[in-house]
Amino acid sequence: MKEAEFAMPVPTPFRLDLTAWALRRRGSNIVDQWGNGCYSRLLMHRDSSVRLVVRQRGSAVQELVVTLRSEGRIDEQLQVSTRSLVQKVFGLSSDLTAFYRLAKADVLLEALVTEFAGVRPPRFPSMFEALVNSVACQQVSLDSGIATLNRLAQGFGVSLVDDGQTQYAFPRPIDLVHLPYERIKSVGFSGQKARAIVGLARLFAQDDTDLAHLDQLTNDEAVTYLTAIPGIGRWSAEYVLLRGMGRLDSFPGDDVGAQNNLQQVFRRDTKPNYEEIKALVSRWSPYQGFVYFHLLLDKLRAKGVL
């Protein structure tokens, strides 16, 4: 097994553990793994599987130590692309100065943000992965959605055994594009979701697209575009804006978990509906999506995960 290691600076404050859990969402996630203070994920480079391991070190001056392990060649291109990926996935380029200033002046937010100081806004590595995640988690519990995504990775993703541990990569469009939808359905998706995932694989594989043009659109325009894709509704589109595109002003208003969280934060007798949520979170604009991650971490803490 070949290995390469390099360090990356991180902004302050920063906590890898909190950011990794905001990305993972559940401890059962086998694609984005966390253990022994390290985050790990399986990548693909020139048809070779590569295990990415990230750990944090330092106190006053912090940095990430990135390790790549592969049976194939670890070349300069791989290291350059990995730096970019780590920067994206862990939200290292986001300027949160104004957010911390806003939180300090907000009685509802200050304690929450202080508790989870150092979390960064995570993103899925690709728009394809973001969209498939959104489809998988539609109208089911997050635990159920993650379990089905795990089976998708185990069934159709590339795997690598490293130090006796098997890790699975999230399937690429090319891994799914030629599969009949019944194969996707066999891992636990409904027929409608299976068709949507195959359709997404075809969109990304045949058109070789990453939907980069969405960066030029407003949130409303991007939601309109995304909801025209079969299987993508309003919740999925807003979820992808936040977790796939890094738009921190996007708060998935149809999110059941978010409804429950905001009901508690604002001490309401009933769950807020979509329009009410948009009005409630507007006080945190343009960082309402970043608050979404803090609320998620607060629930994980309540469950004893953190």
C-alpha positions in Angstrom: 0.0 0.0 0.0 1.5 3.3 -1.1 1.1 6.4 1.2 1.5 10.2 1.0 0.9 12.8 3.7 0.6 16.6 3.7 -0.7 19.3 6.0 -3.3 22.0 5.4 -3.9 25.2 7.4 -7.4 25.7 8.8 -9.2 28.9 9.9 -9.9 29.6 13.6 -12.0 28.4 15.2 -12.1 24.9 13.7 -13.1 21.5 15.0 -12.8 18.6 12.7 -15.0 16.3 14.8 -18.0 18.6 14.8 -17.7 19.3 11.1 -17.3 15.6 10.3 -20.5 14.8 12.3 -22.4 17.6 10.6 -21.4 15.9 7.3 -22.1 12.3 8.5 -25.4 13.1 10.3 -25.5 9.6 11.8 -22.9 7.2 13.3 -24.1 4.4 11.0 -22.8 6.3 7.9 -20.2 3.9 6.3 -19.2 6.3 3.5 -18.1 9.2 5.7 -16.4 7.4 8.7 -15.2 8.8 12.0 -13.0 7.0 14.5 -10.0 7.5 16.7 -10.1 11.3 16.0 -9.9 10.8 12.2 -12.3 11.3 9.3 -12.0 8.8 6.4 -13.6 8.3 3.0 -12.8 6.3 -0.1 -12.0 8.2 -3.3 -11.4 7.2 -6.8 -8.4 8.3 -8.9 -7.5 6.9 -12.3 -9.6 3.8 -11.6 -7.7 3.2 -8.4 -9.4 3.4 -5.0 -7.7 5.8 -2.5 -8.4 6.0 1.2 -8.5 9.6 2.5 -7.8 10.0 6.2 -7.9 13.4 7.8 -6.9 14.4 11.4 -6.5 17.7 13.2 -3.4 18.7 15.2 -2.1 21.8 16.9 -3.5 24.1 19.5 -2.7 27.8 18.9 -1.8 27.1 15.2 -4.1 24.4 13.9 -3.8 22.3 10.7 -5.3 19.2 9.1 -3.0 16.3 8.4 -4.2 14.5 5.2 -3.1 11.0 4.5 -3.7 9.2 1.2 -3.3 5.4 1.0 -3.7 3.4 -2.2 -2.5 0.4 -4.1 -2.2 2.6 -7.2 0.0 5.6 -7.9 -0.4 8.7 -5.6 0.7 11.4 -8.0 0.8 15.2 -7.7 -2.6 15.6 -9.5 -4.2 13.4 -6.9 -2.7 15.5 -4.0 -3.8 18.7 -5.7 -7.4 17.5 -6.2 -7.5 16.1 -2.7 -6.5 19.5 -1.2 -9.4 21.1 -3.2 -11.8 18.4 -2.0 -10.9 18.7 1.7 -11.2 22.5 1.4 -14.7 22.0 0.0 -16.0 19.2 2.1 -15.0 20.9 5.4 -16.0 24.4 4.4 -12.6 25.8 5.0 -13.0 28.8 2.6 -16.2 30.1 4.2 -15.8 33.4 5.9 -17.8 33.1 9.1 -16.7 36.3 10.8 -20.0 38.1 10.3 -21.9 35.0 11.5 -20.1 34.9 14.8 -20.8 38.6 15.3 -24.5 38.0 14.5 -24.7 35.0 16.9 -23.2 37.0 19.8 -26.0 39.5 19.5 -28.8 36.9 19.2 -30.2 35.6 22.5 -31.6 32.5 20.8 -28.3 31.7 19.0 -25.4 32.7 21.2 -25.4 29.6 23.5 -25.8 27.2 20.7 -23.0 28.7 18.6 -20.7 28.9 21.7 -21.3 25.2 22.3 -20.4 24.2 18.8 -17.8 26.8 18.1 -15.4 25.5 15.4 -17.9 23.6 13.3 -17.6 24.6 9.6 -20.4 24.2 6.9 -19.7 20.8 5.3 -20.6 19.9 1.7 -20.9 16.7 -0.2 -18.0 16.1 -2.5 -20.2 16.2 -5.7 -23.6 17.4 -6.8 -24.4 13.9 -7.8 -23.8 12.6 -4.3 -25.8 15.5 -2.9 -28.8 14.8 -5.1 -28.8 11.1 -4.5 -28.6 11.7 -0.7 -31.6 14.1 -1.0 -33.6 11.4 -2.9 -32.7 8.7 -0.4 -33.8 10.8 2.6 -37.1 12.1 1.2 -40.1 11.3 3.4 -38.3 8.8 5.6 -36.4 9.0 8.8 -32.7 10.1 8.5 -31.7 6.7 10.0 -33.6 4.9 7.3 -32.2 7.1 4.6 -28.6 6.5 5.7 -29.2 2.8 6.0 -30.4 2.6 2.4 -27.4 4.7 1.2 -25.1 2.3 3.0 -26.6 -0.6 1.1 -26.2 1.4 -2.1 -22.5 1.9 -1.4 -22.0 -1.7 -0.4 -23.8 -3.0 -3.4 -22.4 -0.7 -6.2 -19.5 1.3 -4.8 -15.9 0.5 -5.0 -14.4 -0.9 -1.8 -10.9 -1.1 -0.3 -9.5 -3.2 2.5 -6.9 -1.2 4.5 -5.4 -2.6 7.7 -8.2 -5.1 7.9 -10.9 -2.5 7.5 -13.2 -2.4 4.5 -14.3 1.0 3.3 -16.8 1.7 0.6 -16.9 4.6 -1.8 -20.1 6.4 -2.7 -21.1 5.1 -6.1 -20.2 7.2 -9.1 -22.7 7.9 -11.9 -20.7 5.4 -14.1 -21.3 2.7 -11.4 -25.1 3.1 -11.6 -25.9 4.3 -15.1 -26.2 1.0 -16.8 -28.2 -0.7 -14.0 -31.9 -1.5 -14.4 -33.8 0.4 -11.7 -34.8 -2.9 -10.2 -31.2 -3.4 -9.0 -31.3 0.0 -7.2 -34.7 -0.9 -5.8 -33.3 -4.2 -4.4 -31.3 -2.4 -1.8 -34.4 -0.8 -0.3 -35.4 2.1 -2.4 -39.0 2.6 -3.6 -39.5 2.2 -7.4 -39.9 5.9 -7.7 -36.7 6.7 -5.9 -34.8 3.9 -7.8 -35.9 5.4 -11.1 -34.8 8.9 -9.9 -31.4 7.7 -9.0 -30.8 5.9 -12.3 -32.0 9.1 -14.0 -29.5 11.2 -12.1 -26.7 8.7 -13.0 -27.6 9.1 -16.6 -27.8 12.9 -16.4 -24.3 13.1 -14.9 -22.7 10.3 -16.8 -24.0 11.0 -20.3 -23.8 14.8 -20.2 -20.6 14.8 -18.1 -22.2 17.6 -16.1 -21.6 18.9 -12.6 -24.4 21.5 -12.8 -21.8 24.2 -12.3 -24.0 26.7 -14.1 -26.3 26.7 -11.1 -23.7 28.9 -9.4 -24.8 31.7 -11.6 -28.5 31.4 -10.5 -30.3 32.8 -7.6 -31.7 30.4 -5.0 -35.2 30.6 -6.4 -33.9 30.0 -9.9 -31.7 27.1 -8.8 -34.7 25.5 -7.0 -36.8 25.9 -10.1 -34.1 24.2 -12.2 -33.5 21.4 -9.7 -37.2 20.6 -9.2 -37.6 20.0 -12.9 -35.3 17.0 -12.5 -37.5 13.9 -11.9 -37.5 12.9 -8.3 -36.4 16.2 -6.9 -38.9 18.2 -4.9 -38.6 21.5 -3.0 -37.1 19.9 0.1 -34.4 18.1 -2.0 -33.6 21.2 -4.0 -33.1 23.4 -0.9 -31.1 20.6 0.8 -28.8 20.4 -2.2 -28.4 24.2 -2.3 -27.1 24.0 1.3 -25.2 20.7 1.4 -24.2 20.4 -2.3 -23.6 24.0 -3.3 -22.6 25.5 0.1 -25.3 28.2 0.1 -25.5 29.2 3.7 -28.6 31.2 3.1 -30.6 28.1 2.2 -32.6 26.5 5.0 -34.7 23.4 4.0 -38.0 24.6 5.2 -39.8 21.3 4.6 -37.3 19.4 6.8 -39.2 17.6 9.6 -36.2 17.6 11.9 -35.7 21.3 11.4 -39.4 21.9 12.2 -39.0 20.0 15.5 -35.8 21.9 16.3 -37.2 25.3 15.6 -40.4 24.5 17.5 -38.1 24.0 20.6 -35.8 27.0 19.9 -38.8 29.4 19.6 -40.8 27.6 22.3 -43.9 27.2 20.1 -46.9 25.0 20.9 -47.0 23.7 17.3 -44.5 22.9 14.5 -44.0 25.8 12.2 -45.0 25.3 8.6 -42.8 26.1 5.6 -43.8 29.8 5.4 -43.4 30.2 9.1 -40.0 28.6 9.1 -38.8 31.0 6.4 -40.0 33.9 8.5 -38.4 32.6 11.7 -35.0 31.9 10.3 -34.8 35.2 8.3 -33.4 36.8 11.5 -30.2 34.8 10.8 -29.9 35.8 7.2 -27.6 35.1 5.3 -26.5 32.3 7.6 -29.7 30.5 8.3 -28.4 27.3 6.6 -25.4 27.3 8.9 -27.7 27.4 11.8 -29.3 24.3 10.4 -26.0 22.5 11.0 -25.9 23.8 14.6 -29.4 22.5 15.2 -28.4 19.1 13.9 -25.4 18.9 16.2 -27.6 19.9 19.1 -29.8 16.9 18.4 -26.8 14.6 18.1 -25.6 15.9 21.5 -29.0 15.3 23.0 -28.8 11.7 21.8 -25.4 11.3 23.4 -23.6 11.0 20.1 -21.3 14.0 20.7 
